[in-house]
Amino acid sequence: MFDKLFEAQQKAGEVKKRLDAITVTGTAEGGKITVSANGNKVLQSIAIDDAFLRDADKEELEELLVIAVNKALEQAENVSQAETAAMTKEMFGDLGSMFGK
């Protein structure tokens, strides 16, 4: 039992490292705002088009930043779930087949 627990901890560490290396992006206003995050949902950068920044008002900019950040974090969550599911399947196999699914 402890072997499985230790193996699970190791696999979780490997997944975290893989997710750190994956970059996802969220954009708003046709790419005028781009937010990058890693697969562990850590924001890495925000880029705003200079021309757009000059013309945008504060409220518009804040609203679009929220949209871009949320899109990036949603993609990071999807990647994280996929990596975790793959790790779980690798460790435990397809448990659904045991129950006729």
VOMI-475258 format. One line per field, with one value per residue (C-alpha): residue number from 1; residue in three letters; x, y, z. Coordinates in pm, whole numbers, plus 32768, in hexadecimal, padded with zeros to 4 digits. Layout:
VOMI-475258
pos <- c(NUM_...);
code <- c(ala_...);
xx <- c(X_...);
yy <- c(Y_...);
zz <- c(Z_...);
***
This chain:
VOMI-475258
pos <- c(1_2_3_4_5_6_7_8_9_10_11_12_13_14_15_16_17_18_19_20_21_22_23_24_25_26_27_28_29_30_31_32_33_34_35_36_37_38_39_40_41_42_43_44_45_46_47_48_49_50_51_52_53_54_55_56_57_58_59_60_61_62_63_64_65_66_67_68_69_70_71_72_73_74_75_76_77_78_79_80_81_82_83_84_85_86_87_88_89_90_91_92_93_94_95_96_97_98_99_100_101);
code <- c(met_phe_asp_lys_leu_phe_glu_ala_gln_gln_lys_ala_gly_glu_val_lys_lys_arg_leu_asp_ala_ile_thr_val_thr_gly_thr_ala_glu_gly_gly_lys_ile_thr_val_ser_ala_asn_gly_asn_lys_val_leu_gln_ser_ile_ala_ile_asp_asp_ala_phe_leu_arg_asp_ala_asp_lys_glu_glu_leu_glu_glu_leu_leu_val_ile_ala_val_asn_lys_ala_leu_glu_gln_ala_glu_asn_val_ser_gln_ala_glu_thr_ala_ala_met_thr_lys_glu_met_phe_gly_asp_leu_gly_ser_met_phe_gly_lys);
xx <- c(8000_811B_81BD_8088_807F_81EE_81B9_8090_8163_8276_817F_80DB_8231_8271_811F_8169_82B5_820A_80FE_8207_8297_8149_80E1_7F7A_7EF2_7DB3_7D66_7C68_7C0A_7C90_7DE3_7E21_7E43_7EF6_7F26_800D_8006_809F_7FDF_7FE7_7F14_802E_801E_8162_8129_8031_8061_7F91_7FA5_8037_7F38_7E17_7EA5_7EB6_7D48_7CAA_7C0C_7C55_7B0C_7B24_7C8A_7C31_7B09_7BD6_7CF3_7BFF_7B7E_7CDD_7D4E_7C1A_7C4F_7DBA_7D5E_7C47_7D3E_7E34_7D24_7CCF_7E3D_7E62_7D30_7DA9_7F05_7E71_7D81_7EA0_7F6E_7E49_7E05_7F77_7F7E_7E33_7DD8_7C7A_7BAF_7A6D_7A9F_7A83_791D_78B4_78D5);
yy <- c(8000_80F1_809A_8114_8250_8296_8250_833D_8450_841D_8422_855D_8605_859B_8626_8771_878C_8741_8843_8946_8915_893D_8A9C_8AF9_8C49_8D0C_8E31_8F48_9050_8F87_8F4A_90AC_9024_8ED9_8E2C_8D01_8C08_8AB6_8972_89A6_8AE1_8BD5_8D13_8D4D_8E7E_8F80_9030_9158_91EB_934B_93EA_9348_93BA_9523_9523_9448_94D5_9444_9387_92EA_927E_91E7_912B_909D_903A_8F71_8EC4_8E6D_8DF3_8D19_8C80_8C2D_8B96_8ACA_8A38_89F2_893D_8867_8809_87BE_86DC_8621_85E9_8576_8489_83F6_83C3_831F_8238_81DC_8189_80D7_806D_8085_8041_8079_7F30_7E7E_7EF8_7EAE_8012);
zz <- c(8000_8055_7F09_7E50_7F22_7EDC_7D6A_7D65_7E04_7D04_7BE3_7C6C_7C74_7B0D_7AA1_7B4F_7A96_7948_7991_79E9_788B_77D6_776E_7722_76B3_76C8_75E8_75D7_74D8_73B3_744F_74C0_7621_7655_77A3_77CA_78E8_7928_7955_7ACF_7AA6_7AF2_7A22_7968_7890_7819_76CC_765D_7500_7514_7429_74E2_7632_75BC_7551_7660_7795_78EE_7913_77BA_77FD_794E_78BB_779C_7884_7956_781C_77A2_78FA_7921_77C9_781B_796B_78CC_77D3_78ED_79AE_787E_784E_79C1_79C2_788E_7923_7A70_79C0_78F6_7A32_7AE5_79C1_79AF_7B21_7B46_79E7_7960_7A9C_79DC_7927_7A76_7A8E_792B_78AC);
***
